[in-house]
Amino acid sequence: MNRLAPGVISEPTVTRFGVHLILVEERRDAKVALSELREQARNVLREKKLDENFNIWLMNRKNFMLNSVSFTVKIIKYHFDNSAEYHTS
């Protein structure tokens, strides 16, 4: 949107909400306070860190579940093998 000149329609943009065309009607110069820029930067970094930590948590959870299933299968196999030996004697 920043590259469009006033009066120009963008190429179709696809988002999770659908397909959009953007028309820039006019441009205004706006002064942004340093405190607002800092807050925006903090929010971006916070979101990035949250996404990273969630992905780490998710991978750990998947690994835990896979290890739990593997461990359970080994226990069942062990009990099955041992009980088969007892019944055939």
N, C-alpha and C positions, 0 to 999 in steps of 0.2 A: 504494500500500500504506500510505503514511503517513496517508492520509485515512480509512482503514477503522477502525471501532471493533472491539474484541475481540468475537469471535463472529459477525462479519459476513463473508459471502462476496462476493468481488468480481465484477464483470462479467467475461465471458470476455476474456482477454488473449492476443493473437496474437504469437508470437515466431517466430524461424526454426526453433525446435524443436517447434512445434505450438501448440495452444490450451490455455490454463491457467486454472484458477480458483484464487484465493488466499483462504485462510481465516486470519485473524489470530486466534490463540488467546489471546495475552496481550501486554501491552506492558511493557517494562522500561526504566527510566532507565539510561542508560549514559554515563559520563563518557569523553569522547574527548580524548586528550592533544593539545596544540597541535602537537607534532612529527608526530603521525599525520595531523592535518588538513592540515598543510603538505605532507606526502608525498602525500596524496590529491590535493591541488590541483596539485602538480607532475606527477603522473601524468596527470591530465586534460589539462593544458596540453601535456604531451609528446605524448600521443595526438593531440590536435588539430593540433599542429604537424606531426607525422608524416603525418597525413592530407592536410594542405594541401600539404606538399612532395611527397608521392606524386602528388597530382592535377596539380601543376605539372609534374613529371617526365613523367607520362603524356601531358599535352597537348603538351609539347615533343617527345616521341617520336612522337606521331601527326603533328604538323606536319612533323617531319623525314622521316617515311616518305612523306607526301603530296608533299613537295617533291622527294624522291628519285625517286618514280615519275614526276612531271611532268617532271623533268630527263631521265630515261631515255627517255621518250616523245619528247621534243624531239630527242634525239640520234638515235634510230632514224628518226624522220621526216626529219631532215637527211640521214642516210646514204642512206635510201631515195630521197629526191628527187634527190640528187646522182648516185647510181648510175643512176637512170632517165635522167638527161640524158646520161651517158656511153654508155649502151647504145643510145640512139636516134640518135646521131650517125653 
